[in-house]
């Protein structure tokens, strides 16, 4: 499929040439060919952008240099940029100046933050091992093309370069809770995310629940010292062991949730941390006064999530009753991103668009993934579709999964991503032919 581009590449060497050709050949303007040619001409620049953003990699909520980089790219073209107050999130609004049908306000979301790692010396550094740098590079390429074609549509597209996707208290909620969100009046959204299990020349789209929602539950199991004290291990009956109580609660949750849950509603329940203490005393002969464990809970449906939370609360109460109030359990819930729900009607359109520009053989039905993304927060309030972009290439040994320090991509994926997302956006805007 990519070899079909060769006849177009010479026509579209830069953004100004794209506009000139489209203006001079209005009658021959073919959107799929245009999107592919634009991708071919922009691929190397996008790769360079990706490399530059990799060098700027910053942690969630601290993407200062990355935000400045994005803003500079937009302002260089003369596109106005809004910075969300108190945040590094940048909003780029492009309003069409054409006379075509008004199609509302489409948003395109990309993320700025990177993930933390430690080097051999124990020093923390940050790396874009979730390909956020690539997502931004592709979004910037699409943004530049849309800006050049603004005279061909009468709608509005908003590019959201968002902070802190990788944290439970995510940047999506920050934007949704701001006064700016209401002002933007966004009525649908598209986003792109890397998928190393797919080849670099493929994209995938799924209708309905596509990615899991995440909750982090912290359970502090402690002795009520007004009623009983920790005891010597030789006299366990004289005290209470919070480790056993914690294990009982965790085991009860694990089996009860799996046995009583709807089998068509998958869930993941994993203990990710556990620790105990005797109020700072290091003594292996004393039962611990306090044990804490942390659970990562992932589900695909918010109603199902709420049912699970009610069950967990009842199990906490049950353990406390079993120990006659001697053991207390404090549960803290850190709400992460909601499940990503791909609006079925919009997903069907996006799937078709992708086939039109890439060819049917290059578009797959995406599998459900338990990984989270704060695009799910948006998907609860407006129609949204997350497109998955293949980044792998087994022939080159490029198969490492996301969130791995060794993650990399086949750079030909930039062509695929730019072509697909350029065409999807322009089709949704009903760019005139």
N, C-alpha and C positions, 0 to 999 in steps of 0.2 A: 504493500500500500504506500509506503513512504517514497518509493521510487517514482510514484505519480507526481510528486512535487517538483521534479527537476525542471519541467517546462515552465513552472511558475516562479521559481526562485529568482531568476534574473530580473523579474518584474518588480519584486518586492524587496529591495535591498535595505531600505530603512523606512521608518514610519512616514516620513514626508512623501516618499515614493508610493507608499500604500495609498495615501490620500489622493495623490495625483492620478494614479491609475484608475482608482475607483471613480474619480470625477470625470475622467475623459472617456471611460468605457461604461457609462451607466447601464446601457442596454445589455452588456455582456457580463455584468457583475454577478458572479456566482459565489454565494457565501461559503459553501464547504471548501471550494478551492482557495478562496481568499484566506480562510482560517488556517488551512494547512500551509499556505505560502507564508503567512505571517509567522507561524510557528517556526518554519524553517529559517526565516531571516532573523528571528529573535533568539534562537536556541543558544548560541554562543554567548550572547549578552546575559541571558538568564543564568547560564552556568557560572559566568564571572560574578554575577550578583550573589549567587549561592555561596561561592567561595568567600566573597567579602563579608557576607553575613555570618558565615561560620567563624571568621576571625573576630567578629563582634559578639559572639555568643554570650548571653547574659541570663541570669536566673529570673524566675517568675517575679513579677512586680518590680523589677529593677532594670527593665529593657530600655534604658535611657538612650544609649548610643544607637541601638537598633531602631528605635522610634524616630530619632533624628535623621537616620539614613533614609527611612521610608518617606518622611516628610520632604526631604531634600529632593528625592526623585520626582515627587509629584509637583513640587513648586518649580522645578526646572522646566516643566512643560507648561507652567502657568495654571495648574489646577489648584483650586483653593483646598486647604487642609484645615480640619478642626481637631484639636487635641482635647480629649475628654478631660475635664477639670480634675486635677489631682491624680491623673493617670498617665501612663505612657501610650495608651490606645490612641491611634490616629484614625480619623474618619475622612475619607475622600469622596466627595459628591460630584457626580458628573450628570448634568441635566442636558438632555437632548435638545437640539434647536431645530429639528426637522418638523415636518408637517404630517407625519404618520399617525397611526392610532396611539392613544395614550395607554400604556400597559402597566401603570402603577410604579412602585418603587421596589426594585430588585436589589438585594444585598449580596455581596461576595465576601466571605469571612476567611481570614488567614491569621496565623498566630505568630507571636514574636519571641516567646521564651524558649530557653534551652534547659537541658538537664544537668545535674551536678554529678561529678565523678572525682575520685582522688587519684593523684599520680603516685609513683613509687615512693615519693618522699612524704606522702600524706597530705599534700596540698590540694585543696579543692579547686577544680576548674570546671568549665561548662562546655557542653558539646550539643550540637543539634542532632542528636541520635533519634529524634522523632521526625526529622526532615522538615521542621518548621521553617528553616531557612529556605528550603526548596519551595515550600508552599508560598512563602512571601515572594520569592523570585518569580514564580509563575504568575501570581496575582498581579505583580507590577507589570509584567509583560502584557497581560490581558488589559490592565488599566490603560496602558499607553495606546493600545489599539482602539479601545472603546473611545478614548479621548479624540483620536484622529477621525473617528466616524460619528461624532456626536451630531453632525448635521444630517445624519441619516435616520434618526429616531426621535420620538417625541416623549420618551419616558425618562426615568431616572435610575441610575445604578449607583450604589454606594459601596465602596470598598472599605471593609473594616479590618484594620491591622491591629489585632487585639492582644493585650497583655495577658499573662498568667493563665494559659490554658491548662498547664500541668499541675495545678494546685486544686484541692477540694473547694476552697473559697474562690472560685474561678473568675476570670475576667469577664466572662459572659454575664454573670449575675451583676457585676459592677455596672456594666453598660445598661442592662435591663432595668436596674434600680435608679438610673440617673434620669434627670429631666430631659436630657438630649434624646433618649430613646423615643419618647413620645413625639418629639419634634421631627425625628427622621421619618416617621410614618412608613416604615418598612412593611411590606405585605408578603414577601417571600424571600427565601435565602438559599444560596448554594455555597458549598464549601468543598474543599479537596483535601484528601489525606493519603499519605503514602501507604502502600501495601506491598511489602517485600515478597510475599508469596505469589504475587502476580508478576508476569513478565513486563519489562519496560515498555512494551508496545501495546499494553492492555489497560483498560479501565473496567471498573465494575460498579454496578448500581443495584440497590435492593429496595423493594417497597416495604414499608412497615418498620418494625423495630430492627435496627441495624447494629447498634452497639449498646452495651450495658450501662445502667446507672450505677453509681458507686456510693456506698456509705462506709465510713470508718467508725467502728464502735469500740469504745474503750470501757472496759469493766474493771472497776477497783473493788476487790473483795477484801474486806477488813474485819477485824475482830472488834466488837463493841467492848472496849476496855472497862466500861462501867459495870459490865456483867461478868466478864471472864478475862483472864490474862493468857498470854502465850504460856506454853508449858515446856518442860523438859521432854525430849523425845521418849524417855523411859517412862513417862507418865502422861501419855496422850489423852487419857480420859479426863485429865485435870484442866485441859485447855481446848483450843480449837485450831485446826490446821487450815489456814486459808488456801493453801495449794490444793488440798483435796476438794474443798468447796469450789474453787475455780475450775478444776478439772471436771467436776460433776456438772457444773453449769455449761461449760464449753461442749462436753460430750452430749449432754441433753439437747442443746441447741443443734448440734451437727446432725444428730439422728432424727430428732423430732421434725426439723425443717425439711429434711430430705424425704421423710416418710409421709408427712401430711400435706406436702405441697403438690400443686397441680403438675403432673408430669410434662405437660406441654409448656410450662413456664419455667425455663431453666434458671437455676441460681448457682452462684459460687459462694462458698462459705469457707474462709481460710483464716486460721490464726497466724498472724504475722509477727507478733512479739509477745513475750511472756517474761515476767520477772517478779521477784518477791523480796521482802525486807523485814528486818526486825528493828524498825525504827533506827536504822543506821548501824546496828550491832552485827558484826560478822561472827556468828556463832552457829556451827553446824549441829549443835545439840539442842537448839531451841526451835520450836515450831514457829513459822513466820506469822507476824501480826497482819501482814498485808501482802496481797498478790494482785498484780495487774496483768491483764492480757488484752490484746488488741485484735480485733477481727475486721477483715476486709470482706464486705458483703456486696455482691454484684447481681443485679436483676435487670430484666428487660421491660418491665411494666410497672408504672408508678402505683396503680391500685394493688398489684401484687406486693410491692414493696411495703405499702402501708399495712397490709394484712400480716406480713412477716414481723414488722415492728411490734404490732399488738401481741403476737405470739411470744416474741422474745421478752417483752415486758412481763407477761404472765409467768414465763419460766424463771425470770429473776425473782419474782415474788414467791414462787414455789420453793426455790432454794432457800430463801430467807426464812420461810415458814418451817422448812425441814430442820433448820438449825435453831428453831425456837427464838429467833431474833438475836442470837449470839453473833451470827455472821450477818454483816450488812453488805449489800451490793449497790454500788453507784454506777450507773450507766450514762456515758456521754456519747452523743451522736454527732459526728461531723459529717454534714451533708455534702457529698461531692456532686459531680455533674449528673443531671438527669439522663435517662436513656435517650439515645439518638433515635428519633422516629422520623423516617423518611416518608413524607406525605405521598400517598400512593399515586394521586393524579399527577403531581409534579414529577415524581420519580419516573412514571411511565414516559412523560415527555422528555425528560433528561436522558433516559435510556435510548429513546429513538434518536435524539439529537446526536448522541455519541456515536451511534451506528452510522448516521448519515455522514459524519465527518471522518470517522476512523475506519469504517467498514465493519460489517457484522461480526467477522471473525475476531475482532479486537475488543469486543464488548462482552462482558460476562455478567451473570447474576451474582452479586456479592453474597458471601456467606455471612451469617451473624458472627460478630466478634464480641468477646467479653471485655475487650478493652474499652475504656471510656473516652469521651471527648465532650468538652463543654458546649459543642454545637447542640447537644441534647437539651440544654437550657433554652436555647432559642426555639427548638423544635416543639416545645410545649406551648408556645404562644403564637407562632406563625408557621406556615408551611415551609419545610426545609428539606433539602436533599444533600447528603454527603456523597460525593463521588470518590471512589477509591482509585488511586493511580498506582499501577504496577511500577516497581522500582528495581525488581530483581532480574538476575540473568544467570541461571545455573551454569550456562556454558562458560561464563567467566568466573564462576565461583562466588558470585554476588548473591548470597542467600541469607545473610545475617538479619535477624529480626530487629524490630524497633526497640528502642530503649536499651540497646547494647552498645557498649563503648566502641565496638569494631564496626558499627553500622556504616554502610556506604551504599551508593546507588549506581546503576548504569545510567550515565548522563544522557543517553538517548531518551530517557523518560521525560526530559524537559520538552522535547518536541511533542510527545503524546499529550502531556498535561496542558501545554499552551494551546495546542490545536483544539483539544476537547473543550476546555473551559472558555476559550475565545468564542467558539461556535455556540456553546450553550448559552452564554450571556447574550450574544448578538441575536440569537433566535428568540430568546425570551423578550428582548427589547423590540422585536419585530423590525429589525433594520431593513430599510427598503432596498430592493434589488434594482 
